């Protein structure tokens, strides 16, 4: 993990991370632009800022300056549930208020972190493994939608897109099966490139937009004007940050396992969260939603076997360069979504497998643990498998409930406390006052087994 390879190889592996995940900031900014009806110039500024802040955050998490970043191979990106919350706040209260909500939430991270770090004992392998499985399944769905499009919209399940997505997966498998060494480690990137070449041959790539515009583009501070701070408007985002911290806990643990590093949760998890917070704080001043550590790159680490944190640091440098070089950004944006989706499905599915591996160490032969995992998976996967299930709920509640990761993590954590830390009186033992215990004590009952 701490090994630095020759610069050329480090940059090549870093570029692989960038190519696989570049679609996330691009799609996030394009979604912002379409939803909020932003002009083309502002969209380019936001895209540039997204790449630069993603790069800075990746450097912080990978190199770990002072008390920020766990020194693990992490990449930071915008998008996901924080983006949806940002858009909801912007539509209801305006863009300046949305930017202010991001800044308030970043500060909120630092306020609640000392309390949250004391609760990490209540996030064992059972809770984290369940959460990682939900994260992985949700991400596979995200990748699949890039291939198929959304049901009910024009072009859904277009045979050409399905062919490109499946061919990209096939190319990735072929490179991984037929080669060894560096070529095998680059199988994800080579599969992506091969899928893009196939798309070019099929006439599915338009390079016209890549040649437009200037050479350099500098991120613009305060693109929406001075931020406006409204605690009520920021409340949904602040509540989500609690789930985000739980997710950062799981990602830190699973990433450390992927690279073979022993972590101290009380020490390393807060470093990850501080890295998220400081990057989001700066991002708020550039009009971006919350920036979060990316679980996607954990899958890349596991598939390629490249564990060095200097690779993701190199990816951070590449992201910063892309943010300033407008032609490179535009060139990356022309990669067909179906090709990116095919690559993403493989990488994201690996994350699901990592969660299953962690659950394998969670004593699922105990009925209580099986029950906890089952209930958390059921509630966490419900909004993922049945979109719109909470459509009749109030907007703020709906945004939180539709985050399957947040629901699954909270459910698993609460049930774990109830079953393993709260001691209730049993029949025939007389009344006892429920107490919280740090560890499970006593013999296993028949229901446990």
Residue, then its C-alpha position, 0 to 999 in steps of 0.5 A: x500500500x505504501x510502495x511507490x512504483x516508477x512514475x510512468x506506471x503510477x500515472x498509468x494506473x492512476x489514469x485507469x481510476x480516472x477513466x473508470x470514474x470520470x463519468x461520475x463528475x460529468x454525469x453529476x454536473x450535467x444532471x445539475x445543469x439540466x435540472x436547474x437550467x444552467x447555461x453552457x458557460x456555467x456548466x463548464x465552470x462547474x465541471x472544471x471545479x468538480x474535477x479539480x476538487x475531486x483531485x484535491x480530495x483524492x490527494x488528501x485521502x491518499x496522502x493523509x496530511x496531518x489529521x486529514x485522510x486515512x492514507x488509503x487509496x481513495x478517490x473523492x467524487x460528487x454525486x449520488x444522494x448528496x447531489x439529489x439533496x442539493x438539487x432539491x434545496x436549490x429548487x425550493x430555496x435557490x442556488x445560493x441557499x443550496x451552496x450555503x447548505x453544503x458549507x453548513x453541512x461540511x462544518x456540521x461534520x466537524x461538530x458531530x465527529x467527536x460524538x460519532x467516533x465514540x459510536x464506532x463500537x456499534x458498527x461491527x462486521x455485521x453492520x458494515x458488511x450489510x451496508x457494503x452489500x447495499x452500496x454495491x448493489x445500488x452502484x451496479x444498478x447505477x452502472x446498468x442504467x448507464x447501459x440500458x437507460x431509464x425505463x419509460x424513457x426514449x431509447x430504453x434497452x436500445x440493442x446497440x447500447x446493450x451490445x456496447x455494454x456487454x462487449x465492454x464487459x467481455x473485453x475486460x474479461x478477455x484482458x484479465x483471462x489472457x494476460x498476466x502482470x501489468x496488462x492484467x492489472x490494466x484490464x479495466x482500463x483496456x476494456x474501457x478503451x476497447x469498448x470505446x473503439x468498438x463504439x467508434x467503429x459502429x459510429x456511436x461517438x461524436x468527436x465534434x464537441x471535443x474540438x470546440x472551445x479554448x485550451x484552459x478553463x479555471x474554476x470560478x469561485x462563488x458561481x451562484x453569488x454569495x452563499x445564503x445560510x438557512x439551517x432549516x433548508x440545510x437540515x435534510x443534507x445535515x441529517x444525510x451527513x450522519x448516514x454519510x459518516x456511517x458509509x465512510x466508516x464501512x468504506x474505510x474498513x473495507x478499503x483497508x482490508x482490500x489493501x491489507x492494512x490494519x486500521x484503528x477505527x477510532x483513529x482512521x475513520x475520523x480522518x476519512x470523514x475530515x477529508x470529506x468535510x474539508x473537501x466539501x467545505x471548499x467545494x461549497x464555495x465553488x457551487x458543488x454538492x457534497x464531496x464523498x469518498x468513492x466506493x468505486x475505486x475499492x473495486x478497482x483496487x481489488x480487481x487489479x491488485x494494485x494497492x498503492x495509495x500513490x496510484x490514487x494520489x496520481x489519479x488526484x493529480x490527473x483529475x486536477x490537470x483535467x479540470x484545467x485542460x478543457x479539451x481533455x475534459x470534453x474528450x472524456x465526456x464523449x465516451x459512450x455511457x454504455x461503455x462506461x456503464x459496462x465497466x462500472x457494472x464489473x467494478x461495482x459488483x466487486x464491491x458487493x462481493x467484498x461486502x459478502x466476504x465481510x458478512x462471512x465473518x459476521x457469525x451468520x450462523x447465529x439466528x439473531x445476526x441472520x435476522x438483523x442482516x435480513x431486515x436491514x437488506x430488506x429495508x435498504x434494498x426496497x427503494x433500490x429495487x422499487x423506485x418511487x415507493x416513498x412517493x407519497x411521503x413529504x419531500x424531506x422524508x422521501x429524500x432520506x428514505x429513498x437512500x437505501x444505503x442510509x436506511x440499511x445502515x441505520x436499520x442494521x446499526x439500531x438492530x445490532x444495538x437492540x440485540x447485542x448491547x441492550x440486555x432485557x429481562x428473560x422469562x423466569x429471571x425476574x425484572x431487570x433494567x435494560x442496560x447498554x453494554x460494550x460487548x456481548x456477554x454470557x452464553x449463546x441461547x438457542x435463539x442465538x444459534 
